[in-house]
């Protein structure tokens, strides 16, 4: 699902920005249905960053916002982002180690 791949790329970029600048980077998410969701990090607040407008049939549910540490690129807490359409479901996960992965929730 393209929306999940885009989120994974944004999470990887946020993690790399934290390391590059040796500064904490907060990742912000607003849940929503039918493309009314968004996410962003750093100076790109949710409203100014990526929105679900490109994915009008996709719902997003996020467990929580979190911060990538600027020295170790770890996350201050784990987070799960679930994308769902009428026929598909996909999870994008961030572990406290900073590892980012995509999985089918049925396979876990």
Number of C-alpha atoms within 10 A of each C-alpha: 13 9 19 22 14 12 19 19 13 18 23 17 13 22 27 16 19 23 19 12 11 14 16 22 23 21 22 20 24 17 18 15 16 15 18 18 23 21 23 22 24 17 10 13 16 18 14 12 15 19 19 20 13 12 16 14 14 24 21 25 17 20 13 15 16 19 23 27 19 19 13 15 25 21 23 17 15 19 18 18 21 22 20 20 16 8 5 10 18 20 21 21 21 22 15 17 14 21 15 18 14 17 14 12 11 8 5 6
